[in-house]
Amino acid sequence: MRTLNVNLPQHSYPIFIGRDLLKQASSLLQPYLAGRQVAIVSNSNVGPLYADPLARQLAAAGLEVLQITLPDGEQFKTREHFNAIHDKLIAERFERKATLIAVGGGVVGDIGGYAAATFLRGISFIQIPTTLLAQVDSSVGGKTGINHPLGKNLIGAFHQPRAVLTDLNTLDTLPKREFIAGLAEVLKYGFIRDGLFLDWLETHLDALLNRDQESLAEAIYQSCRNKAEVVVADERESGERALLNLGHTFGHAIEAGLGFGCWLHGEAVGAGIVLAAEVSVAAGMLDTHARDRIEGLVARAGLPIRSPDLGLDRWIELMSSDKKVDSGRIKFVLLEAADRAVQGKEVAPHILTKCLGPESRVIQIT
């Protein structure tokens, strides 16, 4: 087991990374439980595999355990299912010294974390991510929330977990499509700030695709290290943390434009990273060699490198609802090199027309 600490000024917590950690979850998590009441939130796919055994383990340790099971899918990250968590916590008379444990992917972690952030004005929260995407990104950093029909994650709160337990065994049951989608967030860290990691990823990508355990452990650790460093420097996303949104302004538009659940989040981010590189070239910030390196690595991972044709007006409409809009202006994370991103960039309308319109080389015209 490797342990990485997220050392925030007001709240620090460990990330445990290793195999067979769920078998010892009761002892590992005991110091981070606020009291005797524990609510485990999972979904219909993950619950029988991981949440049910965890519930039995915690109950055997003398804890009062409530299980809450949500339907599986991004389309269910809604106010209705968020309220359903509160309904059950209230019905079972959960108190402020309760702990909510989210067991699942990014959807479960986001909606469970937001429920923990708002129930009784905030109860303790632990993340047990079971997808690659959640293990390297959404479980770390304290962003929680739900979707709105007009945009992704527009409603939420910052609520840091007390601990993150990442058991690599959960990746053994992860479907191939979801595993590949998680690689988008892994690649992102190399693209935004870590050239050495990017070089390592180019060398080890085939091993990752084959789920080599040593390579997976290293990729997850380095991804979490990068995210933790950014979060510690800018917990509330007032500056540097926005770099973590590389590809996300485009990606969120894809998800909302096609309907939540049509593309996986990581698939949309992969295509969004390629779009960000294309816009960066058109803006004179990035050379074509670096763009081709980025696009090639995204393609090697098995991620989409062409975005759906939403239509220029629809692209602008959806991106105008993005959380990073400032004073009515869309702000983008763009690239100056294959391993260096910059945030807060405006893009001239003619560049967006070139990169998102019918003449674009990275839009899939149907």
C-alpha positions in Angstrom: 0.0 0.0 0.0 1.2 3.5 -0.8 -0.2 6.5 1.0 -0.4 10.0 -0.4 -1.4 12.9 1.9 -3.4 15.9 0.6 -2.2 18.6 3.0 -4.7 21.5 2.9 -4.4 24.4 5.3 -7.8 23.7 7.0 -8.2 20.0 6.3 -5.7 17.2 5.3 -6.5 13.6 4.4 -4.8 10.5 3.2 -5.2 8.6 -0.1 -4.6 4.9 0.3 -3.6 3.1 -2.9 -3.1 -0.6 -3.2 -4.6 -4.1 -3.7 -6.9 -5.9 -1.3 -7.6 -2.7 0.7 -11.3 -3.3 0.9 -10.6 -6.4 2.9 -9.1 -4.3 5.6 -11.4 -1.3 5.2 -12.8 -1.4 8.7 -9.4 -1.0 10.3 -8.1 1.5 7.7 -11.1 3.7 7.9 -11.9 3.5 11.6 -9.8 6.7 12.5 -11.8 8.7 9.9 -15.3 7.7 11.0 -17.0 10.6 12.9 -19.3 8.3 14.9 -21.3 5.1 15.0 -23.6 5.9 12.1 -22.4 5.1 8.5 -24.3 5.5 5.3 -22.9 3.7 2.3 -24.0 5.2 -1.1 -23.3 3.1 -4.2 -25.1 2.1 -7.4 -26.9 -1.0 -8.6 -23.8 -2.4 -10.4 -21.2 -1.7 -7.7 -23.3 -2.4 -4.7 -23.3 -6.2 -4.8 -19.6 -6.3 -5.6 -18.2 -3.9 -3.1 -20.7 -2.0 -1.0 -22.5 -5.1 0.4 -19.3 -6.7 1.7 -18.2 -3.4 3.1 -21.5 -3.0 4.9 -21.2 -6.4 6.5 -17.6 -5.7 7.6 -18.6 -2.4 9.2 -21.7 -3.9 10.8 -19.5 -6.7 12.3 -17.4 -3.9 13.8 -20.4 -2.7 15.7 -21.4 0.3 13.5 -24.9 1.3 12.5 -24.9 0.9 8.7 -27.4 2.2 6.2 -27.1 1.3 2.5 -28.4 3.6 -0.2 -28.4 2.3 -3.8 -28.7 4.6 -6.8 -29.3 3.6 -10.4 -26.1 3.4 -12.5 -25.4 6.2 -15.0 -24.5 9.9 -15.5 -28.2 10.5 -16.4 -29.1 9.8 -12.8 -26.8 12.5 -11.3 -29.9 14.6 -10.7 -31.7 16.6 -8.0 -34.2 13.8 -7.7 -31.6 11.1 -6.7 -29.7 13.6 -4.6 -32.9 14.3 -2.6 -33.5 10.5 -2.3 -30.2 10.2 -0.3 -31.4 12.9 2.1 -34.8 11.2 2.4 -33.2 8.0 3.7 -30.8 9.8 6.0 -33.6 11.7 7.6 -35.9 8.6 7.8 -33.2 6.7 9.6 -32.5 9.6 12.0 -28.9 10.1 11.0 -27.1 12.7 13.1 -24.2 15.2 12.6 -21.6 12.7 13.8 -22.5 10.4 10.9 -20.2 9.4 8.0 -21.2 9.0 4.4 -19.1 6.6 2.4 -19.3 6.8 -1.4 -18.5 3.5 -3.1 -18.5 3.7 -6.9 -17.4 5.9 -9.8 -17.5 9.6 -10.3 -21.3 9.9 -10.4 -21.6 8.2 -7.0 -18.8 10.2 -5.5 -20.1 13.5 -6.8 -23.7 13.0 -5.7 -22.8 11.3 -2.5 -20.3 14.0 -1.6 -22.8 16.7 -2.3 -25.4 14.9 -0.1 -22.8 14.8 2.7 -21.9 18.5 2.2 -25.5 19.6 2.6 -27.1 17.1 5.1 -27.3 18.9 8.4 -25.0 21.5 6.9 -22.2 19.0 6.4 -21.3 15.5 7.7 -18.1 13.5 7.3 -17.4 11.9 3.9 -15.1 9.1 2.7 -14.4 8.2 -0.9 -13.9 4.6 -2.1 -13.6 5.0 -5.9 -14.1 1.9 -8.0 -13.4 3.3 -11.5 -10.1 4.5 -13.0 -11.5 7.9 -13.7 -12.7 8.3 -10.1 -9.5 7.0 -8.7 -7.3 9.5 -10.5 -9.6 12.5 -10.5 -13.0 12.9 -9.1 -12.4 11.3 -5.7 -9.6 13.8 -4.9 -10.0 17.5 -4.3 -13.4 17.9 -2.8 -15.6 18.8 -5.8 -19.1 17.5 -5.4 -22.3 18.1 -7.3 -25.1 17.2 -9.6 -26.0 18.0 -13.2 -28.6 20.4 -14.4 -30.3 19.9 -17.8 -28.5 23.0 -19.0 -25.0 21.9 -18.0 -22.8 19.5 -16.1 -22.0 19.9 -12.4 -23.6 23.3 -12.3 -25.0 22.7 -8.7 -22.6 21.5 -6.0 -20.2 22.4 -3.2 -16.6 21.9 -2.2 -16.5 19.2 0.5 -13.2 17.5 1.1 -13.3 13.8 2.1 -11.7 12.6 5.3 -10.0 9.8 3.5 -9.8 8.1 0.0 -9.4 4.4 -0.2 -8.4 3.2 -3.7 -8.4 -0.6 -4.0 -6.9 -1.6 -7.4 -8.8 -4.8 -7.3 -11.9 -2.9 -8.3 -10.4 -2.3 -11.7 -10.5 -6.0 -12.4 -14.3 -5.9 -12.9 -14.3 -2.5 -14.7 -15.7 -2.8 -18.3 -13.1 -2.0 -21.0 -15.0 1.1 -22.2 -15.0 2.6 -18.7 -11.4 1.8 -18.1 -10.3 3.5 -21.4 -12.5 6.5 -20.5 -10.5 6.8 -17.2 -7.3 7.1 -19.2 -8.3 10.6 -20.4 -7.9 12.0 -16.9 -4.6 10.2 -16.5 -3.2 11.6 -19.8 -4.5 15.1 -18.7 -1.9 15.4 -15.9 1.0 14.9 -18.4 -0.5 17.4 -20.8 -1.1 20.2 -18.3 2.0 20.1 -16.1 4.2 17.0 -15.9 6.5 16.3 -18.8 8.3 13.4 -17.1 4.9 11.7 -16.4 3.9 12.3 -20.1 7.1 10.6 -21.2 6.4 7.7 -18.9 2.9 7.4 -20.2 4.1 7.2 -23.8 6.3 4.3 -22.8 3.9 2.5 -20.6 0.5 3.1 -22.3 0.4 -0.4 -23.7 1.0 -1.9 -20.3 -1.8 0.3 -18.9 -4.2 -0.9 -21.6 -3.3 -4.4 -20.6 -4.0 -3.5 -16.9 -0.5 -4.3 -15.8 -0.7 -4.0 -12.0 2.6 -2.2 -11.4 2.0 0.3 -14.2 -1.6 0.9 -13.0 -0.4 1.6 -9.4 2.2 4.0 -10.6 -0.2 5.9 -13.0 -2.8 6.3 -10.2 -0.2 7.4 -7.7 1.3 10.0 -10.1 -2.1 11.2 -11.2 -3.2 11.7 -7.5 0.1 13.4 -6.7 -0.3 15.9 -9.5 -3.9 16.6 -8.6 -3.1 16.9 -4.9 -0.3 19.4 -5.6 -2.7 21.6 -7.7 -5.5 21.3 -5.1 -3.2 22.3 -2.2 -2.1 25.4 -4.2 -5.7 26.4 -5.1 -8.4 24.5 -3.2 -11.4 26.6 -4.4 -10.3 27.0 -8.1 -9.5 30.7 -8.1 -6.5 30.2 -10.4 -4.2 27.3 -11.0 -6.8 24.5 -10.3 -8.6 25.5 -13.4 -5.8 23.8 -15.3 -7.4 20.5 -14.3 -10.3 21.4 -16.7 -8.2 20.8 -19.8 -10.7 19.5 -22.4 -13.6 19.8 -20.0 -15.3 22.9 -21.4 -15.6 21.1 -24.8 -16.2 17.8 -23.1 -19.0 19.0 -20.9 -20.7 20.5 -24.0 -20.5 17.2 -25.7 -22.1 15.4 -22.7 -24.9 17.9 -22.4 -25.4 18.3 -26.2 -25.7 14.6 -26.8 -27.6 13.9 -23.6 -26.0 12.8 -20.3 -24.9 9.2 -20.5 -24.6 9.0 -24.3 -20.8 9.5 -24.1 -18.9 8.7 -21.0 -17.2 11.6 -19.3 -13.7 10.4 -20.1 -14.6 9.9 -23.7 -15.9 13.5 -24.0 -12.8 14.8 -22.2 -10.5 12.9 -24.6 -12.2 14.5 -27.6 -12.2 17.8 -25.7 -8.4 17.7 -25.1 -7.9 17.2 -28.9 -10.2 20.2 -29.5 -8.2 22.2 -27.0 -5.0 21.4 -28.8 -6.5 22.3 -32.2 -7.7 25.7 -30.8 -4.3 26.3 -29.3 -2.7 25.8 -32.7 -5.2 28.1 -34.4 -4.5 30.7 -31.7 -0.8 30.5 -32.4 0.1 29.1 -29.0 1.0 25.5 -29.9 3.0 24.0 -32.8 1.6 21.2 -34.9 4.2 18.7 -33.8 3.0 19.1 -30.2 -0.6 18.9 -31.3 0.1 15.7 -33.2 1.8 14.2 -30.2 -1.2 14.9 -28.0 -3.7 13.7 -30.5 -1.6 10.5 -31.2 -1.5 9.6 -27.5 -5.3 10.2 -27.0 -5.9 7.9 -30.1 -3.5 5.2 -28.8 -5.4 5.1 -25.6 -8.6 4.2 -27.6 -10.3 7.5 -26.8 -12.3 9.5 -29.4 -10.3 12.2 -31.2 -13.2 13.5 -33.2 -16.0 15.4 -31.6 -19.7 15.2 -32.6 -21.1 17.9 -34.8 -23.2 19.9 -32.4 -23.4 22.9 -34.7 -21.4 26.1 -33.9 -24.4 27.9 -32.3 -25.1 25.0 -30.0 -21.4 24.7 -29.1 -21.4 28.3 -28.0 -24.7 28.0 -26.2 -23.5 25.0 -24.2 -20.1 26.4 -23.4 -21.7 29.7 -22.3 -23.2 27.7 -19.4 -19.8 26.4 -18.3 -18.8 27.1 -14.7 -15.6 28.9 -15.9 -17.5 31.7 -17.8 -16.3 35.0 -16.4 -18.2 38.2 -16.9 -20.1 36.6 -19.8 -16.9 35.5 -21.5 -16.0 31.8 -22.1 -12.6 31.0 -20.6 -10.6 28.1 -21.9 -7.7 26.0 -20.8 -5.3 25.8 -23.7 -1.8 24.5 -24.4 1.5 26.1 -24.9 3.4 22.8 -25.2 2.5 19.1 -25.1 3.1 19.2 -21.3 2.2 22.8 -20.4 -1.3 24.3 -20.2 -2.5 27.7 -19.3 -5.9 28.7 -18.0 -8.2 31.7 -18.4 -7.7 32.2 -22.1 -10.3 33.8 -24.3 -10.6 32.7 -27.9 -11.6 34.9 -30.8 -14.9 34.1 -32.6 -13.2 33.3 -35.9 -11.0 30.7 -34.3 -14.0 29.0 -32.7 -15.7 29.0 -36.1 -12.7 27.5 -37.7 -12.3 24.8 -35.0 -15.9 23.9 -34.3 -17.6 24.6 -37.7 -18.0 22.4 -40.7 -14.4 22.9 -41.9 -12.9 21.6 -38.7 -10.5 18.6 -39.0 -11.5 17.4 -35.5 -15.3 17.6 -35.8 -17.0 14.4 -37.0 -19.4 15.7 -39.7 -22.3 13.2 -40.2 
